[in-house]
Amino acid sequence: MSGRFRPPGQCPVCGEWVSKGAVACDDCGSCEKSGWSGNTHADGLDLPDDEFDYDDFIAREFGSNPARKTGVSNLWWWVALALLITFVLMALMPALS
């Protein structure tokens, strides 16, 4: 794309309307500085490079320890049982009076 485009008008990259006085396309990010090229849609996003190794990242970030057990511990089963008994007793108390 040539750098001759001047707003207002349709962006030469994505076709969206670029208003008068705009320095860049709101949709794709193309601007006079980039030559209104389509390569600007991800500029400034700090995306990883193509050679990014996801498995290496996970190993460095979280270590090699296995994941913790995610089940409900016995303590919470006892708490639930105690609450259930309490609610049943509270419901029966007015009936016993």
ABEGO torsion letter per residue (X at the ends): XBAABBOBEBBAAAGBBBBBGBABBAAAGBBAAAGGBAAAAABGAGBBBAABBAAAAAAAAAEABBBBBABBBAAAAAAAAAAAAAAAAAAAAAAAX
